[in-house]
Amino acid sequence: MDETNLLNNIVKISDIVKPVAATLSNQPYGLSSGNKTIDDITFGYQPTEMTILAGRSSMGKTAYAIDVALNISKDKNVLFLSIEMSRKVLVQRMLSNLSEIKLTRLKTNDITKEEEIKLQQTIVSLENRKLLIDDSSLLTPAQCFYKIKNLGNVDFVIIDYLQLMVSGERDTGNLTQTLDRICQNLRATAKYFNIPILVLSQLSRKPDERQGHEPRLSDLRDSGGIEQTADVVLLIHRPSYYEMREINIEAKDNGEAYIFIAKNRNGATGKVPVVFFGETMSFREINWKF
């Protein structure tokens, strides 16, 4: 190795302090999640940063990711790497989200004439989004890197989800170490391309066993490295999910939901109430009016 190359990335503080300071007042926000309350705390999705969105199974991780993708892709190029869900199902859910027509009725084509008109308008709107979908299975961090590189103009990446990725390296048989390496590689990818990456992740069963079922950072499944590597960690909690599962399976989902900002490397943490609409698989911000 040429030893002179080791010095290429070293800069004097005097050469960068003014340019960096100038950016503080220009655009403090990154890409918007679509939820102003969350953006005010996290400053949006920032370049070079990796955000983890975690929750128990069926808590709404993909639904939230779709909300974010639809919002950002209005004017920025979004790459949605859907390891779990097929592109067909993903698009069906996007159409339901945007049109606000029940997903079950869209799938059975049980819609009114008025809704048919709305659906056609929604199709046009979705076609105009700057959104790329890749539903390849067994995605590795290296493949993710080269997809971004070859596309050449990606502003934001969503990966659904972490535990379905493979390292692409020699298998040590240690799942924790494998997930740690995957997270480190994804974080390095975000930094290399100067873009934000949102990675969905499963939580362990610990919230199911806990009174109140509220998730914690320590519930991140199979890896302490997820928490350590991520710049921001968001946790989804829907109390109605547990009420329906444990008390009355026929109970209606009242929409109560929370996004826990459990880690925020460059800011505050907090608990943000949102509304979950199960019929369209979408989350919406609560607009407080007094």
C-alpha positions as CSV (number, residue, x, y, z in Angstrom):
1,M,0.0,0.0,0.0
2,D,1.3,3.5,-0.9
3,E,1.7,5.2,2.5
4,T,1.0,8.6,1.0
5,N,-2.6,7.5,0.3
6,L,-3.2,7.2,4.1
7,L,-3.0,11.0,4.4
8,N,-5.4,11.8,1.6
9,N,-8.5,12.1,3.9
10,I,-6.8,14.2,6.6
11,V,-7.8,17.9,6.5
12,K,-7.1,21.0,8.6
13,I,-10.0,22.2,10.7
14,S,-9.4,25.7,9.4
15,D,-10.2,24.4,5.9
16,I,-13.6,23.0,6.7
17,V,-15.0,24.9,9.7
18,K,-16.5,27.8,7.7
19,P,-18.1,25.6,4.9
20,V,-19.6,23.3,7.6
21,A,-20.9,26.2,9.7
22,A,-22.5,27.7,6.5
23,T,-24.6,24.6,6.1
24,L,-26.1,24.9,9.6
25,S,-28.3,27.8,8.6
26,N,-29.0,26.8,5.0
27,Q,-30.9,23.5,5.4
28,P,-31.0,21.9,8.9
29,Y,-33.6,19.4,7.8
30,G,-32.8,16.3,5.8
31,L,-35.4,14.3,3.8
32,S,-38.9,14.6,5.4
33,S,-40.6,11.5,6.8
34,G,-43.9,13.2,6.3
35,N,-44.4,13.6,10.0
36,K,-43.4,17.1,11.2
37,T,-43.3,16.1,14.9
38,I,-40.8,13.3,14.2
39,D,-38.8,15.5,11.7
40,D,-38.6,18.3,14.4
41,I,-36.8,15.8,16.7
42,T,-34.7,13.9,14.2
43,F,-34.1,16.7,11.7
44,G,-35.4,14.4,9.0
45,Y,-33.3,11.7,7.2
46,Q,-29.8,13.1,7.1
47,P,-27.1,12.2,4.5
48,T,-24.7,9.5,5.7
49,E,-27.0,8.4,8.4
50,M,-28.6,5.0,8.9
51,T,-32.0,4.8,10.6
52,I,-33.4,1.6,12.1
53,L,-37.2,1.2,12.1
54,A,-38.0,-1.7,14.4
55,G,-41.1,-3.4,15.7
56,R,-42.7,-6.8,16.5
57,S,-44.2,-8.8,13.6
58,S,-47.4,-7.3,12.2
59,M,-46.8,-4.0,14.0
60,G,-46.7,-2.0,10.8
61,K,-43.0,-1.6,9.8
62,T,-43.6,-1.9,6.1
63,A,-46.7,0.3,6.3
64,Y,-44.6,3.1,7.9
65,A,-41.8,2.6,5.4
66,I,-44.3,3.0,2.5
67,D,-45.5,6.2,4.1
68,V,-42.0,7.5,4.1
69,A,-41.2,6.3,0.6
70,L,-44.4,7.9,-0.9
71,N,-43.6,11.2,0.8
72,I,-39.9,11.4,-0.2
73,S,-40.4,10.1,-3.8
74,K,-42.5,13.1,-4.7
75,D,-39.3,14.9,-5.6
76,K,-36.4,12.6,-4.6
77,N,-35.2,9.3,-6.0
78,V,-36.1,6.5,-3.6
79,L,-34.9,2.9,-3.9
80,F,-37.1,0.4,-2.0
81,L,-35.3,-2.9,-1.5
82,S,-38.2,-5.2,-0.5
83,I,-36.7,-8.6,0.5
84,E,-39.8,-9.8,2.2
85,M,-42.7,-8.5,0.1
86,S,-43.3,-8.9,-3.6
87,R,-43.4,-5.8,-5.8
88,K,-47.1,-6.6,-6.6
89,V,-48.2,-6.6,-3.0
90,L,-46.1,-3.5,-2.3
91,V,-47.8,-1.6,-5.1
92,Q,-51.2,-2.7,-4.0
93,R,-50.5,-1.3,-0.5
94,M,-49.2,1.9,-2.0
95,L,-52.4,2.3,-4.1
96,S,-54.5,1.7,-1.0
97,N,-52.4,4.2,1.0
98,L,-52.7,7.0,-1.5
99,S,-56.3,6.4,-2.5
100,E,-57.5,5.7,1.0
101,I,-59.6,2.8,-0.4
102,K,-59.6,-0.3,1.7
103,L,-56.9,-2.7,0.7
104,T,-59.2,-5.7,0.9
105,R,-61.7,-4.0,-1.5
106,L,-58.9,-3.1,-3.9
107,K,-57.8,-6.8,-4.0
108,T,-61.3,-8.0,-4.8
109,N,-62.2,-5.1,-7.1
110,D,-65.2,-4.3,-4.9
111,I,-65.1,-0.6,-5.4
112,T,-67.7,2.1,-6.4
113,K,-67.6,4.1,-9.6
114,E,-66.4,7.1,-7.6
115,E,-63.6,5.1,-6.1
116,E,-62.7,3.7,-9.5
117,I,-62.1,7.3,-10.7
118,K,-60.1,8.0,-7.6
119,L,-58.1,4.8,-8.1
120,Q,-57.2,5.9,-11.7
121,Q,-56.1,9.3,-10.4
122,T,-54.0,7.5,-7.8
123,I,-52.4,5.3,-10.4
124,V,-51.2,8.4,-12.3
125,S,-49.9,9.9,-9.1
126,L,-48.0,6.8,-8.2
127,E,-46.6,6.5,-11.7
128,N,-45.1,10.0,-11.3
129,R,-43.3,9.1,-8.1
130,K,-39.5,8.8,-8.3
131,L,-39.6,5.4,-6.9
132,L,-37.7,2.2,-7.8
133,I,-38.7,-1.2,-6.3
134,D,-36.4,-4.2,-6.1
135,D,-37.9,-7.4,-4.6
136,S,-34.8,-9.5,-4.9
137,S,-34.3,-12.2,-2.2
138,L,-31.2,-12.9,-0.2
139,L,-29.8,-9.4,-0.5
140,T,-26.3,-8.8,0.7
141,P,-24.7,-5.4,1.7
142,A,-22.4,-5.7,-1.3
143,Q,-25.3,-6.1,-3.7
144,C,-27.0,-3.1,-2.1
145,F,-23.8,-1.1,-2.6
146,Y,-23.6,-2.0,-6.3
147,K,-27.2,-1.4,-7.0
148,I,-26.9,2.1,-5.7
149,K,-23.7,2.7,-7.5
150,N,-25.0,1.4,-10.8
151,L,-28.2,3.4,-10.6
152,G,-26.1,6.5,-10.1
153,N,-28.8,8.9,-8.7
154,V,-30.3,7.5,-5.6
155,D,-31.3,9.9,-2.8
156,F,-32.8,7.6,-0.3
157,V,-32.8,3.8,0.3
158,I,-35.2,1.6,2.3
159,I,-34.4,-2.0,3.1
160,D,-37.2,-4.3,4.3
161,Y,-35.8,-6.0,6.3
162,L,-32.5,-6.6,8.1
163,Q,-32.9,-10.1,9.4
164,L,-33.7,-11.3,5.8
165,M,-30.3,-10.0,4.6
166,V,-27.3,-12.3,4.2
167,S,-23.8,-11.1,4.8
168,G,-22.2,-12.5,1.6
169,E,-19.2,-13.4,3.7
170,R,-18.0,-16.6,5.3
171,D,-20.7,-17.9,7.7
172,T,-19.3,-18.1,11.2
173,G,-22.6,-19.5,12.6
174,N,-22.9,-16.5,14.9
175,L,-26.1,-14.6,14.0
176,T,-25.2,-11.6,16.3
177,Q,-21.8,-11.1,14.6
178,T,-23.4,-11.5,11.1
179,L,-26.0,-8.8,11.8
180,D,-23.4,-6.6,13.3
181,R,-21.3,-6.8,10.1
182,I,-24.3,-6.2,7.9
183,C,-25.2,-3.1,9.9
184,Q,-21.7,-1.8,9.7
185,N,-21.6,-2.3,6.0
186,L,-24.9,-0.6,5.4
187,R,-23.8,2.3,7.6
188,A,-20.6,2.6,5.5
189,T,-22.7,2.5,2.3
190,A,-24.8,5.5,3.6
191,K,-21.6,7.4,4.3
192,Y,-19.9,6.5,1.0
193,F,-22.9,7.7,-1.1
194,N,-23.8,10.5,1.2
195,I,-27.4,9.4,1.5
196,P,-29.7,8.3,4.3
197,I,-30.7,4.7,4.6
198,L,-33.7,3.4,6.4
199,V,-33.5,-0.3,7.5
200,L,-36.4,-2.2,8.9
201,S,-35.7,-4.7,11.7
202,Q,-37.5,-7.2,13.8
203,L,-37.7,-6.9,17.6
204,S,-37.4,-9.8,20.0
205,R,-40.3,-11.3,21.8
206,K,-39.6,-9.4,25.0
207,P,-42.3,-6.7,24.4
208,D,-44.9,-9.5,24.2
209,E,-43.8,-10.6,27.7
210,R,-43.7,-7.2,29.3
211,Q,-46.6,-5.4,31.0
212,G,-47.7,-2.7,28.7
213,H,-45.7,-4.2,25.8
214,E,-43.8,-1.0,25.1
215,P,-40.7,-1.7,23.1
216,R,-37.2,-0.8,24.2
217,L,-33.8,-0.5,22.5
218,S,-32.7,-3.7,24.3
219,D,-35.4,-5.5,22.3
220,L,-33.5,-5.2,19.0
221,R,-33.4,-8.8,17.9
222,D,-30.2,-10.8,17.8
223,S,-27.8,-7.9,17.9
224,G,-26.4,-5.2,20.2
225,G,-24.6,-3.9,17.2
226,I,-27.8,-2.7,15.6
227,E,-28.2,-0.1,18.3
228,Q,-24.6,0.8,18.4
229,T,-24.2,1.3,14.6
230,A,-27.5,3.1,13.9
231,D,-27.7,6.9,14.0
232,V,-31.4,6.9,14.8
233,V,-33.6,4.1,16.1
234,L,-37.4,4.3,15.7
235,L,-39.7,1.7,17.5
236,I,-43.3,1.1,16.5
237,H,-45.9,0.3,19.2
238,R,-49.7,-0.3,18.7
239,P,-51.5,-1.1,21.9
240,S,-54.6,-2.3,20.0
241,Y,-52.6,-5.1,18.4
242,Y,-52.0,-6.7,21.8
243,E,-55.6,-6.0,22.9
244,M,-56.9,-7.9,19.9
245,R,-54.5,-10.7,20.3
246,E,-54.7,-11.2,24.1
247,I,-58.2,-10.0,25.1
248,N,-60.7,-10.0,22.3
249,I,-59.7,-11.1,18.8
250,E,-62.8,-9.4,17.4
251,A,-62.0,-6.0,19.0
252,K,-61.6,-3.2,16.5
253,D,-58.3,-1.4,16.1
254,N,-58.8,2.1,17.4
255,G,-55.8,3.4,15.6
256,E,-53.7,4.3,18.7
257,A,-50.1,4.0,17.8
258,Y,-46.7,5.5,18.8
259,I,-43.3,6.0,17.2
260,F,-40.6,5.8,19.9
261,I,-37.5,7.8,18.9
262,A,-35.4,5.5,21.1
263,K,-32.0,6.7,19.9
264,N,-31.0,9.9,18.2
265,R,-27.3,10.3,17.9
266,N,-27.5,14.1,17.2
267,G,-30.6,15.1,19.1
268,A,-33.4,14.3,21.5
269,T,-35.5,11.2,22.0
270,G,-39.2,11.0,22.6
271,K,-42.5,9.2,22.1
272,V,-44.7,10.5,19.2
273,P,-48.3,9.6,19.0
274,V,-49.6,8.7,15.5
275,V,-52.8,7.1,14.1
276,F,-52.7,3.8,12.3
277,F,-55.3,3.0,9.7
278,G,-55.4,-0.8,9.4
279,E,-57.8,-0.8,6.4
280,T,-55.3,1.1,4.2
281,M,-52.1,0.0,6.1
282,S,-50.9,3.5,6.7
283,F,-49.8,5.8,9.6
284,R,-50.9,9.5,9.8
285,E,-49.6,12.4,11.9
286,I,-51.9,13.8,14.6
287,N,-52.6,17.4,13.9
288,W,-53.2,19.0,17.3
289,K,-55.7,21.9,17.2
290,F,-56.7,23.9,20.2
